[in-house]
Amino acid sequence: MKLSVGFLGPLGTYTHQAAHEYFQDSAIYNEKRTIAEALKSLEALDYAVVPRENSIFGSVIETFDGLKVLKEGFIQGEVILKIQHCLVVKKGAKFSDIDCVISHEQALGQCRRFLVEKLPGATTSTTASTAAAAETVSKSQTLNIAAICSGICVTMFEDLEILANGIQDQDSNYTRFFIIGKQSEGKPPFKTLRPTHALIRLIPTSSAHKETSFDLTELLKTIDLSVIRLDRRPAPVSHPFLDTYFLEVVLSTQNPSEWPEQVSQSILRLRDKGHLAESIGLW
Ligand SMILES: O=C(O)C(=O)Cc1ccccc1
């Protein structure tokens, strides 16, 4: 039986490309309107694919806000895609027609210089995904709005053409995507037989008790693994400054078979010190 995979849709997003690169023909793909909905789809589907970070614009905020409250999911893999953005318009539209550019906030952020230089008078507006922006332009009755998206979108939606190609601020532009499975431990990951990465989700004790100041150096010492990324998202309004930290750690020894155990030990050390900590991925 085929796997079911929820992803940030519609068809034509970069996330769709990443999902296809990982699962190829072994999956049935379910397009979701937002990153939050893609993560929630894990309640019904086998996997979810969401963007994690971009080499120009940084971490994807909606993904980390979703990971903050993720219950069932467990990151089991990653895909890295080279991203080449296009400016896509209604057929016949020229630069001088455009007064509004729409896209996912990541894509707008990755093309900031192009927008300032080539379309200084245009406003920008965010959409849930790049392909959703292309779809909106396709349905528009006027020539004044453009989308930033993958070139593939002109084959997915009617009446579109590419006005400019490779418009991101740096030619070298990469996005990493997380492949998130439903179950936590137990079943082996789909592809990663020998994991080398893990993601630790952590709420430090001292943020809960604000009288003690929270010491990041101490925390890193307790983790005692190679930390390659640190992300932080704020707490819900009812708990000001009770932030959630995400620490991406990698294997630094020669022995990959010890890695899951090293991560478990690190989590136990954190819990011993009173922190709320768990591993939400091993890949
Ligand atoms: O909107 C998309 O197509 C996505 O998959 C999110 C995104 C946006 C810009 C670069 C990489 C991923």
The ligand as a Gaussian input file, in Angstrom:
#p B3LYP/6-31G(d) Opt

LIG

0 1
 O        5.689000      28.185000      -0.743000
 C        6.402000      27.226000      -1.109000
 O        6.530000      26.878000      -2.294000
 C        7.138000      26.489000      -0.098000
 O        7.332000      25.322000      -0.247000
 C        7.753000      27.289000       1.013000
 C        9.008000      27.872000       0.458000
 C        9.010000      29.165000      -0.009000
 C       10.187000      29.685000      -0.566000
 C       11.318000      28.890000      -0.653000
 C       11.294000      27.601000      -0.209000
 C       10.122000      27.068000       0.353000

